[in-house]
């Protein structure tokens, strides 16, 4: 087990995509995206178009959910389709560390029971589990609206990546028509003082899919590992998402882009931390392999091709101690 070492400096890159959204400088935004992803793979995203009130609202909804009585949350205990409530300590994202000090609520697209992927028994595709409307009025509607808007921003980032790779902007759309996308509300209790037994809010890990779009409150605690091995603070930046690329990106780019390890430690002695990542994961059957723009002539690919579903299934089993 690698012992926890505190960060030494702050995360810096900022990507403003307003010039992509209005069409005034798409090539310039694509070049900046490419540079940042080659250097670290984590950045602050501005110019994305989501209203600050909606970003603050999803954090407020997360807090509303987690202050429910435990029995009300346990009634929504995460199901086989990976939708619902995860109690404290259920998951270990760092496979060599103790269970994470967090509880989560996982929300997906909410496919109907006759959807082909649901009938096939594929995880990440079934119905959501929602708290009673009387207990949390407006919760479901707000989450569904946020989910849809976060998905559109994620698709925009994938279109930027397609441009970098010399492909049409809509190249990845077939992989995103039936995505395993997940909105995950997370609550981290205070963890003041020294780290004991290497247990923190969320152990060091990489994200498993394509793009992650994170909104976090102003408590702080997200830490990112640079290619040098040093850890960086990713402090909250008002109005900005923290974005990182997941494990699919090094496969597409032959290792040119980094899927960086990151972790969370709530250092506050009294504040509870809330964050909401949106994971834009691909269609279960999407095949991910090196793109021609990132292939040196005559070279072998560094990463074996894989399907998105195979990779996510493996990572879920490992992180939940299922194999």
Long-range contacts (C-beta under 8 A, 24 or more apart in sequence): 1-96, 1-97, 1-198, 2-96, 2-198, 2-204, 3-198, 4-195, 4-198, 4-200, 4-265, 5-231, 6-231, 7-223, 7-230, 7-231, 7-232, 7-233, 8-230, 8-231, 8-232, 9-230, 9-232, 9-233, 10-232, 10-233, 10-234, 10-235, 11-40, 11-42, 11-43, 11-44, 11-224, 11-232, 11-233, 11-234, 11-235, 11-242, 13-39, 13-40, 13-42, 13-43, 13-44, 14-43, 14-44, 14-45, 14-46, 14-237, 14-240, 15-43, 15-44, 15-45, 15-46, 15-243, 16-46, 16-47, 17-45, 17-46, 17-47, 17-48, 17-156, 17-157, 17-160, 18-46, 18-47, 19-47, 20-47, 20-156, 20-160, 21-47, 21-48, 21-49, 21-156, 26-160, 26-163, 27-163, 29-160, 30-160, 30-163, 30-164, 31-164, 33-157, 33-160, 33-161, 33-164, 34-164, 37-245, 37-249, 37-253, 37-256, 37-257, 37-258, 38-256, 38-257, 38-258, 39-227, 39-258, 40-224, 40-226, 40-227, 40-258, 40-260, 41-244, 41-245, 41-249, 41-257, 41-258, 41-259, 41-260, 42-224, 42-234, 42-242, 42-243, 42-244, 42-260, 42-262, 43-242, 43-243, 43-244, 44-237, 44-240, 44-241, 44-242, 44-243, 45-153, 45-157, 45-213, 45-240, 45-241, 45-242, 45-243, 46-237, 46-239, 46-240, 48-153, 48-156, 48-241, 49-153, 50-149, 50-150, 50-153, 50-241, 52-238, 52-239, 54-145, 54-146, 54-149, 55-215, 55-239, 55-241, 57-142, 57-146, 58-142, 58-143, 58-146, 58-185, 58-215, 58-276, 59-215, 59-216, 59-217, 59-274, 59-275, 59-276, 61-136, 61-139, 61-142, 61-143, 61-185, 62-105, 62-185, 62-186, 62-187, 62-274, 62-275, 62-276, 63-187, 63-272, 63-274, 64-136, 64-139, 65-105, 65-131, 65-136, 65-139, 65-185, 66-103, 66-105, 66-185, 66-187, 66-272, 66-274, 68-131, 68-135, 68-136, 72-131, 72-132, 72-135, 73-103, 73-105, 73-131, 76-105, 76-129, 76-130, 76-131, 78-106, 79-126, 79-129, 80-123, 80-126, 81-108, 81-118, 81-123, 81-124, 81-125, 81-126, 81-127, 82-106, 82-108, 82-123, 82-124, 82-182, 82-316, 83-107, 83-108, 83-124, 83-126, 83-127, 83-128, 83-129, 84-128, 84-129, 85-129, 88-189, 90-320, 91-319, 91-320, 92-203, 92-319, 92-320, 92-321, 93-202, 93-203, 93-204, 93-205, 93-263, 93-319, 94-198, 94-203, 94-204, 94-205, 94-263, 95-318, 95-319, 97-198, 97-199, 97-200, 97-203, 97-204, 98-197, 98-198, 98-199, 99-199, 100-199, 100-200, 100-201, 100-202, 100-203, 101-188, 101-189, 101-191, 101-199, 101-200, 101-201, 101-202, 101-266, 102-186, 102-187, 102-188, 102-201, 102-202, 102-264, 103-186, 103-187, 104-184, 104-185, 104-186, 104-187, 105-184, 105-185, 106-182, 106-183, 106-184, 107-143, 107-147, 107-182, 107-183, 107-184, 107-185, 108-180, 108-181, 108-182, 108-183, 109-147, 109-179, 109-181, 110-144, 117-178, 117-284, 122-284, 122-309, 123-180, 123-312, 123-313, 123-316, 124-180, 124-182, 124-281, 124-284, 124-312, 125-178, 125-180, 125-284, 143-183, 146-183, 146-276, 147-181, 147-183, 147-278, 150-183, 150-213, 150-278, 150-280, 151-179, 151-181, 151-278, 151-280, 153-213, 153-241, 154-181, 154-210, 154-211, 154-213, 154-278, 154-280, 155-280, 157-211, 157-213, 157-243, 157-280, 158-210, 158-211, 158-280, 161-249, 161-252, 164-293, 165-252, 165-291, 165-292, 165-293, 165-294, 166-292, 166-293, 167-291, 167-293, 172-210, 174-283, 174-286, 175-282, 175-283, 175-286, 175-308, 176-280, 176-282, 176-283, 177-283, 178-283, 178-284, 179-280, 179-281, 179-282, 179-283, 180-209, 180-281, 180-282, 180-283, 180-284, 180-308, 180-309, 180-312, 181-278, 181-279, 181-280, 181-281, 182-278, 182-279, 182-281, 183-276, 183-277, 183-278, 183-279, 184-276, 184-277, 184-278, 184-279, 185-274, 185-276, 186-274, 186-275, 186-276, 186-277, 187-272, 187-273, 187-274, 188-221, 188-264, 188-266, 188-272, 188-273, 188-274, 188-275, 189-266, 189-272, 190-266, 190-268, 190-269, 190-270, 190-271, 190-272, 191-265, 191-266, 191-267, 191-268, 192-267, 192-268, 192-269, 192-270, 193-269, 195-265, 200-263, 200-264, 200-265, 201-263, 201-264, 201-265, 201-266, 201-273, 202-263, 202-264, 203-263, 204-261, 204-262, 204-263, 205-261, 205-262, 205-263, 205-319, 206-246, 206-247, 206-259, 206-260, 206-261, 206-262, 207-244, 207-245, 207-246, 207-247, 207-259, 207-277, 207-279, 208-246, 208-247, 208-279, 208-281, 208-311, 208-312, 208-315, 209-246, 209-247, 209-248, 209-279, 209-280, 209-281, 209-282, 209-308, 209-312, 210-245, 210-246, 210-248, 210-249, 210-280, 210-281, 210-282, 211-243, 211-244, 211-245, 211-246, 211-279, 211-280, 212-243, 212-244, 212-245, 212-246, 212-277, 212-278, 212-279, 212-280, 213-241, 213-243, 213-277, 213-278, 213-280, 214-241, 214-242, 214-243, 214-244, 214-275, 214-276, 214-277, 214-278, 215-241, 215-275, 215-276, 216-242, 216-273, 216-274, 216-275, 216-276, 217-273, 217-274, 217-275, 219-266, 219-268, 219-271, 219-272, 219-273, 219-274, 220-267, 220-268, 220-273, 221-264, 221-265, 221-266, 221-267, 221-268, 221-273, 222-262, 222-263, 222-264, 222-275, 223-262, 223-263, 223-264, 223-265, 224-260, 224-261, 224-262, 225-260, 225-261, 225-262, 226-260, 227-258, 227-260, 234-262, 246-279, 246-281, 247-311, 247-315, 248-282, 248-288, 248-308, 248-311, 250-302, 250-303, 251-288, 251-289, 251-290, 251-303, 251-305, 251-306, 252-288, 252-289, 252-290, 252-291, 252-294, 253-290, 253-291, 253-294, 254-290, 254-294, 254-295, 254-296, 254-299, 254-301, 254-302, 254-303, 255-302, 255-303, 256-294, 281-308, 281-312, 282-308, 283-308, 283-309, 284-308, 284-309, 285-309
